[in-house]
Amino acid sequence: MLELDGVTSRYGPVTALQDVDLVAEAGRITAVLGANGAGKTTLLRTISGLHRADAGTIRFDGRDITRLSTDQMTRAGMAHVPEGRGVITELTVKENLRLGALGRSTHRDAVSIDDVVDLFPILGDRSNALAHTLSGGERQMLVIGRALLATPKMLLLDEPSLGLAPRIVSQIFGVIRQLVHEQGLTVLLVEQNARSALSIADVGVVLGLGKVVAQDDAAILAADENLRHAYLGY
Ligand SMILES: Nc1ncnc2c1ncn2[C@@H]1O[C@H](COP(=O)(O)OP(=O)(O)OP(=O)(O)O)[C@@H](O)[C@H]1O
């Protein structure tokens, strides 16, 4: 379980997150929703140690992880898939996947490239292709697959659906649900597309200008018309 207690994050004079309390239960999908600039990306960056919290505490399975480095976070079982689908374009799919296994903890049963290919068969078909030849959907599968190679207990996913066809989004979300249900993975999913995120999430957290404005079961948030109109854009 991940717990944030009074987390504040700033960029100079800009307060991107203010006094955020949040819980992401183990083995569930928690969607983080909100408009442009609400602080969703900063939330993931603060959790994974890419951005230092200015105040507050972050605990993962009871351990204070607020000040861990990104390498220590990987070993603690946290994997961050940032927005933008960054891959090394001049390496092949398989070489990019191998990078995901660097620096992982050796204590747990390690995820293999074959395991990732079972989840996303297209990555097997394209294993020797250079990453710059991949479609957007294939790239998204590659960055998620690379994160899974670290054998995480928790996955932080930033806008995986952005710009992808609905069919590809359902395929990727289907794999995420499978990992949660079959392996107990914990997921924090940032999405601007609230309707699609609430359809796969168990719980939702709504951010407005850096503050938590609602946190509840996904079905309850989806049924709240006022909240949807005010914060979720549908
Ligand atoms: N590197 C930065 N320097 C200064 N301000 C920043 C920086 N990154 C984000 N911000 C500001 O912090 C606030 C939160 O931004 P953030 O990117 O976390 O929001 P978001 O909800 O992820 O939005 P988006 O969906 O557009 O990515 C915004 O006001 C944004 O302008």
The ligand as a Gaussian input file, in Angstrom:
#p B3LYP/6-31G(d) Opt

LIG

0 1
 N        9.058000      22.042000     -14.452000
 C        8.112000      22.899000     -14.028000
 N        8.428000      24.174000     -13.680000
 C        7.489000      25.033000     -13.242000
 N        6.192000      24.723000     -13.090000
 C        5.824000      23.479000     -13.423000
 C        6.759000      22.491000     -13.902000
 N        6.074000      21.326000     -14.153000
 C        4.792000      21.582000     -13.828000
 N        4.637000      22.853000     -13.396000
 C        3.386000      23.478000     -12.932000
 O        2.876000      22.670000     -11.881000
 C        1.455000      22.552000     -11.996000
 C        1.075000      21.082000     -12.083000
 O        1.580000      20.558000     -13.315000
 P        1.485000      19.002000     -13.686000
 O        2.216000      18.794000     -14.963000
 O        1.860000      18.187000     -12.523000
 O       -0.077000      18.839000     -13.929000
 P       -0.866000      17.720000     -14.711000
 O       -2.157000      17.547000     -13.972000
 O       -0.029000      16.526000     -14.896000
 O       -1.133000      18.403000     -16.099000
 P       -0.944000      17.795000     -17.572000
 O       -2.104000      16.900000     -17.766000
 O       -1.004000      19.031000     -18.424000
 O        0.381000      17.104000     -17.619000
 C        1.040000      23.386000     -13.192000
 O        0.685000      24.670000     -12.722000
 C        2.302000      23.442000     -14.013000
 O        2.352000      24.629000     -14.772000

